[in-house]
Amino acid sequence: MQSPAALPEPTPPSPAAPAPGGWWAVCLCAGWCGTCGVYRPLFDELARAHPEVRFEWVDIEDDAEIAGDLDVETFPTLLIADGERALFLGPLLPQAPVLARLLTSLQAATPGGAGAGGDAQGVFERVRAARSR
C-alpha cells in the first residue's frame, strides 16, 4: 500500500465549455446602420474575451423572422439571456465596456430574478431556435 504522500496529485478540473443553455448576447442590427458597422468589431472582440457567452449578430432585415413583431427603433439593440430567460432587451451604447459591465452585472445577479418580458423572451426563443448548433 502506498503512503498518502506517494499518491499522485489530483488533476485540477479543466474549464468547462459553455453549456448549451449558457449565456447569450445578441446584437439586433441592420446592415445599413453605420453605428452597427462600427460596433461589430468590438462585439466580435468581446466574444473572444468571453468564451463562456454565446455572441450572435442578427440583422433584423435579413433575419426578419427572428425579430418577429419587435419594433427595433434604436441600433444597436442588445438582448442578453441566461440560456433560459431573456434578462435584458434594449438599446445600448455601442461601446464594448458597456456591454461587458452589463454582462458581468447580470451574471452576478441572484438567479430567479425578473426577466425582460414577453417580447424579449419571444425574440430570444427564436434566436435560440435559429442559431442553436
PAZAMAR-305561 format. One line per field, with one value per residue (C-alpha): residue in one letter; residue number from 0; x, y, z; chain. Coordinates in nm, 3 decimals, decimal comma. Example, Ala and Ser with C-alpha at 12.3 -4.5 7.8 and 13.67 -1.06 7.14 Angstrom:
! PAZAMAR-305561
code: (a_s)
pos: (0_1)
x: (1,230_1,367)
y: (-0,450_-0,106)
z: (0,780_0,714)
unit: (A_A)
! end
This chain:
! PAZAMAR-305561
code: (m_q_s_p_a_a_l_p_e_p_t_p_p_s_p_a_a_p_a_p_g_g_w_w_a_v_c_l_c_a_g_w_c_g_t_c_g_v_y_r_p_l_f_d_e_l_a_r_a_h_p_e_v_r_f_e_w_v_d_i_e_d_d_a_e_i_a_g_d_l_d_v_e_t_f_p_t_l_l_i_a_d_g_e_r_a_l_f_l_g_p_l_l_p_q_a_p_v_l_a_r_l_l_t_s_l_q_a_a_t_p_g_g_a_g_a_g_g_d_a_q_g_v_f_e_r_v_r_a_a_r_s_r)
pos: (0_1_2_3_4_5_6_7_8_9_10_11_12_13_14_15_16_17_18_19_20_21_22_23_24_25_26_27_28_29_30_31_32_33_34_35_36_37_38_39_40_41_42_43_44_45_46_47_48_49_50_51_52_53_54_55_56_57_58_59_60_61_62_63_64_65_66_67_68_69_70_71_72_73_74_75_76_77_78_79_80_81_82_83_84_85_86_87_88_89_90_91_92_93_94_95_96_97_98_99_100_101_102_103_104_105_106_107_108_109_110_111_112_113_114_115_116_117_118_119_120_121_122_123_124_125_126_127_128_129_130_131_132)
x: (0,000_0,127_0,153_-0,064_0,248_0,318_-0,029_-0,047_-0,189_-0,547_-0,579_-0,745_-1,073_-1,048_-1,264_-1,599_-1,716_-2,021_-2,331_-2,592_-2,820_-2,547_-2,543_-2,627_-2,553_-2,744_-2,698_-3,000_-2,874_-2,931_-2,686_-2,745_-2,668_-2,329_-2,316_-2,369_-2,088_-1,853_-1,979_-1,937_-1,558_-1,599_-1,878_-1,660_-1,371_-1,597_-1,699_-1,334_-1,283_-1,591_-1,592_-1,847_-2,107_-2,264_-2,250_-2,484_-2,518_-2,870_-2,953_-3,322_-3,384_-3,201_-3,346_-3,686_-3,846_-3,618_-3,714_-4,080_-4,307_-4,040_-4,001_-3,630_-3,602_-3,251_-2,937_-2,761_-3,024_-2,892_-3,062_-2,897_-3,026_-2,910_-2,987_-3,346_-3,474_-3,423_-3,296_-3,231_-3,354_-3,281_-3,056_-2,705_-2,422_-2,201_-1,903_-1,754_-1,704_-2,075_-2,177_-1,903_-2,032_-2,392_-2,297_-2,099_-2,379_-2,646_-2,430_-2,371_-2,741_-2,941_-3,093_-3,468_-3,492_-3,734_-3,694_-3,710_-4,069_-4,266_-4,132_-3,773_-3,843_-4,005_-3,707_-3,466_-3,654_-3,650_-3,276_-3,201_-3,405_-3,248_-2,887_-2,850_-2,586)
y: (0,000_0,345_0,616_0,924_1,126_0,890_0,915_1,124_1,473_1,502_1,663_2,001_2,019_2,169_2,468_2,358_2,457_2,678_2,472_2,473_2,665_2,914_3,291_3,464_3,818_3,900_4,221_4,318_4,538_4,644_4,627_4,992_5,115_5,286_5,264_4,887_4,860_5,036_4,825_4,486_4,452_4,549_4,293_4,026_4,121_4,078_3,736_3,630_3,772_3,592_3,236_3,134_3,355_3,282_3,601_3,631_3,910_3,926_4,155_4,223_4,269_3,958_3,756_3,925_3,603_3,620_3,977_3,897_4,186_4,353_4,716_4,796_5,174_5,230_5,049_4,862_4,687_4,411_4,104_3,926_3,588_3,334_3,045_3,010_3,362_3,692_3,929_4,246_4,388_4,744_4,990_5,000_5,244_5,094_5,064_4,726_4,817_4,898_4,553_4,387_4,560_4,467_4,101_4,094_4,252_4,020_3,712_3,817_3,883_3,645_3,363_3,372_3,749_3,919_3,859_4,122_4,046_3,863_4,039_3,981_3,619_3,559_3,705_3,501_3,178_3,250_3,333_3,018_2,802_2,954_2,966_2,659_2,421)
z: (0,000_-0,087_0,172_0,116_0,028_-0,264_-0,419_-0,734_-0,706_-0,830_-1,170_-1,144_-1,332_-1,677_-1,756_-1,887_-2,231_-2,235_-2,173_-2,449_-2,213_-2,119_-2,152_-2,480_-2,601_-2,917_-3,113_-3,320_-3,602_-3,961_-4,250_-4,338_-3,983_-3,970_-3,590_-3,608_-3,862_-3,621_-3,329_-3,500_-3,448_-3,079_-3,038_-3,202_-2,971_-2,667_-2,798_-2,799_-2,448_-2,310_-2,449_-2,185_-2,356_-2,693_-2,905_-3,203_-3,457_-3,605_-3,896_-3,839_-4,210_-4,328_-4,038_-4,011_-3,881_-3,575_-3,487_-3,545_-3,448_-3,235_-3,345_-3,314_-3,325_-3,191_-3,301_-3,167_-2,956_-2,730_-2,593_-2,301_-2,182_-1,926_-2,161_-2,047_-1,986_-2,160_-1,892_-2,091_-2,419_-2,516_-2,692_-2,559_-2,617_-2,888_-2,655_-2,559_-2,188_-2,152_-2,275_-2,067_-1,749_-1,829_-1,881_-1,557_-1,355_-1,497_-1,441_-1,080_-1,011_-0,799_-1,009_-1,046_-1,081_-1,316_-1,686_-1,959_-2,061_-2,325_-2,636_-2,526_-2,439_-2,778_-2,963_-2,752_-2,820_-3,196_-3,189_-2,990_-3,227_-3,539_-3,416_-3,195_-3,319)
unit: (A_A_A_A_A_A_A_A_A_A_A_A_A_A_A_A_A_A_A_A_A_A_A_A_A_A_A_A_A_A_A_A_A_A_A_A_A_A_A_A_A_A_A_A_A_A_A_A_A_A_A_A_A_A_A_A_A_A_A_A_A_A_A_A_A_A_A_A_A_A_A_A_A_A_A_A_A_A_A_A_A_A_A_A_A_A_A_A_A_A_A_A_A_A_A_A_A_A_A_A_A_A_A_A_A_A_A_A_A_A_A_A_A_A_A_A_A_A_A_A_A_A_A_A_A_A_A_A_A_A_A_A_A)
! end
